[in-house]
């Protein structure tokens, strides 16, 4: 059972890039809640929620690549 190094490296890179939206999303949401009386409250809130959802999605895809690289046998094809 050999691990597919390319898939694992791709997954680790994707997970490392996921750190950015995972931390910036809550910061955007927090800043929108601090400015509830401003007219851009809802667009900034929607942007923050979207960034958080994208961060979780990319983290899932990165973990999926790592698991596929570890457990899928490429010799079976």
C-alpha positions as CSV (number, residue, x, y, z in Angstrom):
1,X,0.0,0.0,0.0
2,X,1.9,3.0,-1.3
3,X,0.8,6.6,-0.6
4,X,0.2,8.9,-3.5
5,X,2.6,11.8,-2.6
6,X,1.2,14.2,-5.2
7,X,-2.3,14.0,-3.8
8,X,-1.1,14.3,-0.2
9,X,1.1,17.4,-1.1
10,X,-1.9,19.0,-2.9
11,X,-4.1,18.4,0.1
12,X,-1.6,19.9,2.5
13,X,-1.2,23.0,0.3
14,X,-5.0,23.4,0.1
15,X,-5.3,23.0,3.9
16,X,-2.6,25.6,4.4
17,X,-4.4,28.0,2.1
18,X,-7.6,27.4,4.0
19,X,-6.2,29.0,7.1
20,X,-6.7,32.5,5.5
21,X,-10.5,32.4,5.0
22,X,-11.0,30.5,8.2
23,X,-9.5,33.4,10.2
24,X,-10.6,36.3,8.0
25,X,-14.3,35.2,7.8
26,X,-15.0,35.7,11.6
27,X,-13.1,39.0,11.5
28,X,-15.4,40.3,8.8
29,X,-18.5,39.0,10.6
30,X,-17.3,40.6,13.8
31,X,-16.7,44.0,12.1
32,X,-20.1,43.9,10.5
33,X,-21.8,43.3,13.9
34,X,-19.8,46.2,15.3
35,X,-21.3,48.4,12.6
36,X,-25.0,47.4,12.7
37,X,-26.2,50.9,12.2
38,X,-24.3,51.4,8.9
39,X,-25.9,50.8,5.5
40,X,-23.4,48.2,4.5
41,X,-24.2,45.9,7.4
42,X,-25.9,43.2,5.4
43,X,-23.5,43.0,2.5
44,X,-20.5,42.8,4.8
45,X,-22.3,40.2,6.9
46,X,-23.1,38.1,3.8
47,X,-19.5,38.5,2.6
48,X,-18.2,37.2,6.0
49,X,-20.5,34.2,6.0
50,X,-19.5,33.4,2.5
51,X,-15.8,33.5,3.3
52,X,-16.4,31.2,6.3
53,X,-18.4,28.7,4.3
54,X,-15.7,28.7,1.6
55,X,-13.1,28.1,4.2
56,X,-14.9,25.1,5.6
57,X,-15.5,23.8,2.0
58,X,-11.8,24.1,1.1
59,X,-10.8,22.5,4.3
60,X,-13.1,19.5,3.6
61,X,-11.7,19.2,0.1
62,X,-8.1,19.3,1.4
63,X,-8.8,16.6,3.9
64,X,-10.5,14.6,1.2
65,X,-7.4,14.8,-1.0
66,X,-5.1,13.7,1.9
67,X,-7.3,10.7,2.7
68,X,-7.5,9.8,-1.0
69,X,-3.7,10.0,-1.2
70,X,-3.3,7.8,1.8
71,X,-5.8,5.1,1.3
72,X,-6.7,4.8,-2.4
73,X,-4.6,2.4,-4.3
74,X,-3.6,3.8,-7.7
75,X,-2.3,0.3,-8.8
76,X,-5.9,-1.1,-9.0
77,X,-6.7,0.9,-12.2
